[in-house]
Amino acid sequence: MNNTQHPDLLPVQYKIQQLFSQPVRLLAPMEGLSDPLMRQILTQIAYDLGRPYDWSVSEFIRVTQHVLPAHVFYKYVPELHNDAKTAIGTPIHVQLLGSEAQLMAENAAYACELGAPAIDINFGCPAKTVNSHRGGSVLLDEPAVLYEIISAVRQAVPAHIPVSAKIRLGYTDTSRMDDIRSAIADSGADWLTIHARTKTQGYKPPAYWEKIQTFNSLKIPVIANGEIWTTEQAHACMQQSGTAHLMLGRGAITRPDLVARVDNLMDNLINSSADNSVNTTAGNARELSWQALIPHQIKFLEGQAKSEVILVGRYKQWLGMLTKGYSEAQTLWDDIKREKNKTAIITALKMSAQ
């Protein structure tokens, strides 16, 4: 079934037109990385730089045997207490992962009762533990199941609330791409996000952005994702994929100003001279210096966590990724990599600005 056969779904089409009236920039769901604290920090930075994310997607909520209680949804998406938005107003879409269509539909409906502004369905997670329990990217080998899950969720969710899906190009290879595209086309999904690699390819470069092109024949917006660390890669991704819509993942954690720099690149391209000469690496006021990033790192270290040990571990994970974007981060990492005291780390962080 497709949306044209369901007059009761028409209200959501107006919302889709509004959401995608301009190229969208999304913060990706990344298990163990883009938790509520990280979302709070990254969306605040993007807002301060003048290019807020259009929305972010939560880490996946695993659906297995029953409708989850409210406290589980609030654990993964505490923003539901705040109109499903971060402190600066970035909407958070709720992502679900599972293989039982009816159970996914019931959980999606309940998430909407709790205030979810949109439901995203995860068919891209490459984790072995998830795949071995028939979740995430393993379902790309079962396009009929993709169709059943998406269509069941679409029918269960109120007509004004969008339903989207996130996929990879395939599980072990790309041989099922045509079947996957057909399943998505008939499912009633309102848009599709594609990580341009198979499960087997994991996160190893390169991403095969050009393979996204085949999905552009769908009657819904397509969002490209995967291996976007720089403005040059963002530009190449948009050209090769044939879509202007991007989801930023690990690159946004490594360079929290990436979303603003990509937006500035688009402005430069639009305003470039007739010979199409444009500097895709040009710096501007939207870039975030290490000094300007320090208060955000301190705020992260002062955030909520089950324990200081967990918080310090999470910060070191972030700092390790920041070393790819900031030389100062490498120096700080060398100084504090064995430090376990949060106060000592904050002191070292402040000193790194001098």
SULPE-V431686 format. One record per run of one state. SS is the DSSP state (helix for helix, strand for strand, loop for the rest). FROM is the first residue (numbers start at 1). TO is the last residue. Records with the same first field share a line. If there is no record, write none. Layout:
BEGIN
SS: FROM-TO / FROM-TO
END
This chain:
BEGIN
loop: 1-2 / 6-6 / 20-24 / 28-35 / 49-54 / 58-60 / 63-69 / 77-77 / 83-84 / 86-90 / 98-100 / 114-117 / 124-127 / 132-135 / 142-142 / 157-161 / 169-176 / 188-190 / 196-208 / 218-220 / 226-230 / 242-245 / 249-249 / 255-257 / 271-289 / 302-307 / 323-326 / 337-341 / 352-354
helix: 3-5 / 7-19 / 36-48 / 70-76 / 78-82 / 101-113 / 128-131 / 136-141 / 143-156 / 177-187 / 209-217 / 231-241 / 250-254 / 258-270 / 290-301 / 308-322 / 327-336 / 342-351
strand: 25-27 / 55-57 / 61-62 / 85-85 / 91-97 / 118-123 / 162-168 / 191-195 / 221-225 / 246-248
END
